[in-house]
Amino acid sequence: MKIHKKYQSSASPEINLTAFLDVVFTILAFFILLSAALTLPSRVGIDLPITDRSSQGDSNSGDLQPADVFIITLDPTGQMLKDGKLIPPQQLSQEINGFLGSSTRGMVVLSADDSTVSYQIVISRLAELRAIAGNRVAIATSRS
């Protein structure tokens, strides 16, 4: 027995992908937003010193006297200055070693007050000073 079709179509059937792509992109957007909400932002770990709130003043430098601090200032080009004068790296190393030898509590402080000094320069200069003075290096900050 032969079954006859009422109509015969020579064109192949079309599949409309618009609705399918809408659903796929909606699900993709949902999972992207969900994963962004579930991940914690990575933070840089910094060990802050413990301060004694009962002491007067808001300085946590202990009993450091001005004579115990060797201040180096950075200019915007990254040059190191001592008392406003440019100091070559070799001479700076000698002066820091002499200062730390004469002061048992001495600290080398890097001050970059100029806001145009890049962070990269500050970090590289801190590394240089750390190679000379070890853990007796600090960075001066100011409230803004």
N, C-alpha and C positions, 0 to 999 in steps of 0.2 A: 504494500500500500504506500502510495506516494503522498507526502504532505506538501501542499502548495502554500506558499506564502502569499499573503494578500498584496504586499508591496516588496519591491526589491531595491535595496540601497547599494549603490556602487561605491559610495564614499565610506571611508573607515570612520569609526566613532572617534570623537574628540574628547579629550579629558581636559577639563578646566582646572589649572593648577593654582589659580589665584587664591581660592579659599584655603587650599592646602598650605601654601606659602605663608598666608596670614597666621595660621595656627602655629606653624613651625617657628616663625620669628617671634610670636608672642611667648611661646614656651622658652625660646632662647633668651629673650629679654628678662623673663622671670628668673631663670637660673643665674644669669649674670648679676642681676640685682641682689639675689639671695646670697650668692657667694661673696659679693662685696660687703654685704651686711654681716656675714658670719666671720670674716677674717678680721683679726685685730691688726691695727697698724703697727708696723715695726718701729721701735723706739731705740734711741741710743742710750745705753746704760751709763749713767753718771753717778759716781759715788760722791755725794756731797758731804762736807764735813759737818760734824755735829756741833751745834753752838750752845752756849750756856746763856739762856735768855735772862738769867738773873743778873748778869754783869751789866755795868753801865755802858752806854753807847751801843751802836749797832755794828761794831767792828768785831770780827771773829779772828783777828790776827794775834790774839794773845797779848803778851807784853813786848811785842816788837817795837823797837825804838827806830826813829828815822835813820840812825847810823847803821842799823841792821838791814837796810833795804838798799839794793843796787837797782835803780830804775833805768830801764832801757825803753826808749820811745821809738815807735815805727812811723816813718813818713809814708805818704801814699804810694811811693815807688818801692817800698819794702826795705829801704835803707835803715840801719839801726843808728840811733842817735843817743849820746850820753851827754846830759846837760846841754842839749840843743846843738851839739857839735857832732858831725859825721865821724864815726869811728870805724876803722877797717876791721874785718873779722879777726885777723891775727892779734891785733892790739886788744880787741874786745875780749878775746879768750884769755890773754895774759892778765887783763884787769880783773876779770871775773875770778880767775884762780887766785889772784892776790887778795881780792876782797873776801872770798870764802875761806881762805887760809887764815886771815886775820880776825874774822868774825865767825864764831862757832854757831851762832843762831842766824846768820845772815841768809837772806832770801834774794834771789834775782827776780825782779818783777818786770814783765813785758807789758807796756802800755801802748795801746793802739787807739787813742781817743778819736782820731780822725775817722769819720764814717766812710770815707772813700777807700780805706785800706781793705783789700779783699780778704776774705776768710782764708783762702788758700795761702796767702802770704803770711798771715798770722800763724797758721798751723805749721808752716815750714820753718818759720823763725823760732817757734816754740820747740820744735824738734832739734834745731841747731843748739839752742840754749840748754836743752835737756842733755844733749851729748856732752856739754861742757860742765854743767852744774848738777846733773843728776836730778834727784827729787827735790831740790831746793829752788825750783823754778815755779813762779806763779804768774797769773795773768791778771792785770788790773781791769776791773769793770766799772762802769758808771751807770747810774740809774737814768733812764730816759723818760 
